Amino acid sequence: MTRQLELSVDRIKCDGRGLCAEILPEMIRLDSWGYPIITPGPVPDHLMGLAQRAVDDCPVLAIALRRAETRSAGRAQGAPKEKER
Protein backbone atom coordinates (compact mmCIF):
# COMPACT_ATOMS: atom_id res chain seq x y z
CA MET A 1 0.00 0.00 0.00
CA THR A 2 1.09 3.55 -0.63
CA ARG A 3 0.20 6.64 1.32
CA GLN A 4 -1.39 9.51 -0.54
CA LEU A 5 -3.49 12.50 0.41
CA GLU A 6 -7.14 13.15 -0.31
CA LEU A 7 -9.41 16.12 0.35
CA SER A 8 -12.17 16.03 2.92
CA VAL A 9 -14.80 18.56 3.97
CA ASP A 10 -16.20 19.14 7.44
CA ARG A 11 -19.83 19.71 6.45
CA ILE A 12 -20.63 21.23 9.86
CA LYS A 13 -18.00 23.97 9.53
CA CYS A 14 -18.55 24.67 5.81
CA ASP A 15 -20.78 27.65 5.06
CA GLY A 16 -20.76 27.26 1.28
CA ARG A 17 -18.64 30.22 0.19
CA GLY A 18 -17.20 28.22 -2.72
CA LEU A 19 -13.64 29.56 -2.59
CA CYS A 20 -12.25 26.01 -2.64
CA ALA A 21 -14.02 25.26 -5.94
CA GLU A 22 -12.63 28.46 -7.46
CA ILE A 23 -9.10 27.43 -6.47
CA LEU A 24 -9.37 23.74 -7.39
CA PRO A 25 -12.17 23.20 -9.96
CA GLU A 26 -10.42 20.03 -11.17
CA MET A 27 -11.43 18.27 -7.94
CA ILE A 28 -14.15 20.35 -6.30
CA ARG A 29 -17.52 21.31 -7.70
CA LEU A 30 -20.43 22.99 -5.93
CA ASP A 31 -23.90 21.60 -5.38
CA SER A 32 -27.00 23.70 -6.02
CA TRP A 33 -26.69 25.35 -2.57
CA GLY A 34 -23.00 26.20 -3.06
CA TYR A 35 -21.51 23.46 -0.90
CA PRO A 36 -18.46 21.52 -2.16
CA ILE A 37 -18.60 18.07 -3.68
CA ILE A 38 -15.13 16.55 -3.74
CA THR A 39 -13.92 14.12 -6.38
CA PRO A 40 -13.09 10.91 -4.48
CA GLY A 41 -9.58 9.54 -4.42
CA PRO A 42 -6.09 10.85 -3.91
CA VAL A 43 -5.02 14.30 -5.05
CA PRO A 44 -2.74 14.01 -8.12
CA ASP A 45 0.78 15.32 -7.58
CA HIS A 46 0.35 18.09 -10.17
CA LEU A 47 -2.66 19.47 -8.21
CA MET A 48 -1.16 19.19 -4.73
CA GLY A 49 -0.14 22.87 -4.59
CA LEU A 50 -3.65 24.02 -5.47
CA ALA A 51 -5.18 21.54 -3.02
CA GLN A 52 -2.99 22.90 -0.23
CA ARG A 53 -3.96 26.45 -1.21
CA ALA A 54 -7.67 25.51 -1.05
CA VAL A 55 -7.09 24.14 2.46
CA ASP A 56 -5.09 27.17 3.59
CA ASP A 57 -7.50 29.74 2.12
CA CYS A 58 -10.75 28.26 3.47
CA PRO A 59 -12.13 31.05 5.68
CA VAL A 60 -13.83 28.61 8.08
CA LEU A 61 -11.16 25.84 7.98
CA ALA A 62 -13.68 23.31 6.67
CA ILE A 63 -11.46 21.58 4.12
CA ALA A 64 -8.48 19.38 4.91
CA LEU A 65 -5.93 17.07 3.32
CA ARG A 66 -5.97 13.65 4.94
CA ARG A 67 -3.84 10.58 4.44
CA ALA A 68 -5.57 7.88 2.45
CA GLU A 69 -4.55 4.27 2.15
CA THR A 70 -4.70 3.14 -1.47
CA ARG A 71 -4.17 -0.39 -2.66
CA SER A 72 -1.64 -1.27 -5.31
CA ALA A 73 -2.90 -1.94 -8.84
CA GLY A 74 -2.58 -5.69 -8.34
CA ARG A 75 -6.00 -6.01 -6.68
CA ALA A 76 -9.09 -3.86 -7.04
CA GLN A 77 -10.11 -2.02 -3.89
CA GLY A 78 -12.81 -3.93 -2.07
CA ALA A 79 -12.10 -7.16 -3.98
CA PRO A 80 -11.77 -10.23 -1.75
CA LYS A 81 -8.33 -11.68 -1.18
CA GLU A 82 -7.61 -14.94 -2.92
CA LYS A 83 -7.28 -17.95 -0.65
CA GLU A 84 -3.89 -19.59 -0.43
CA ARG A 85 -3.78 -23.26 -1.44
Secondary structure, 3 states (H helix, E strand, C coil): CEEEEEEEECCCCCCCCCHHHHHCCCCEEECCCCCEEECCCCCCHHHHHHHHHHHHHCCCCCEEEEEEEECCCCCCCCCCCCCCC
